[in-house]
């Protein structure tokens, strides 16, 4: 159950935003084996004066933050980064250097799911040790 927050500057149309959301989810499914129907994403848009980043990024800069259950391997995360960057480059024309990704592994005990039960006490129905 990854929680995804994607941050961009305002000004992109609906097709761009949907393609961005879809690309992130597809990369999670392919690389980290997130179930296809396990999609919890937020797209946050900022006015330019509320979204600052280093000068080597362009106005198309995208920050993708993913909080997920602890347990994925470094190889799986490498695959996620590569798939996501390649997909965003191909579909949206984003420069690969304009994409910044942060993954936070959070222990299962720190997730209250399915009515407030620690995720460590729930049969998740999928593997996280990929």
Secondary structure as GFF3:
##gff-version 3
##sequence-region A 1 130
A	DSSP	beta_strand	3	9	.	.	.	ID=ss1
A	DSSP	alpha_helix	14	32	.	.	.	ID=ss2
A	DSSP	beta_strand	41	46	.	.	.	ID=ss3
A	DSSP	three_ten_helix	48	50	.	.	.	ID=ss4
A	DSSP	beta_strand	62	69	.	.	.	ID=ss5
A	DSSP	alpha_helix	74	92	.	.	.	ID=ss6
A	DSSP	three_ten_helix	96	98	.	.	.	ID=ss7
A	DSSP	beta_strand	99	106	.	.	.	ID=ss8
A	DSSP	three_ten_helix	108	110	.	.	.	ID=ss9
A	DSSP	beta_strand	112	113	.	.	.	ID=ss10
A	DSSP	beta_strand	117	118	.	.	.	ID=ss11
A	DSSP	three_ten_helix	119	121	.	.	.	ID=ss12
###
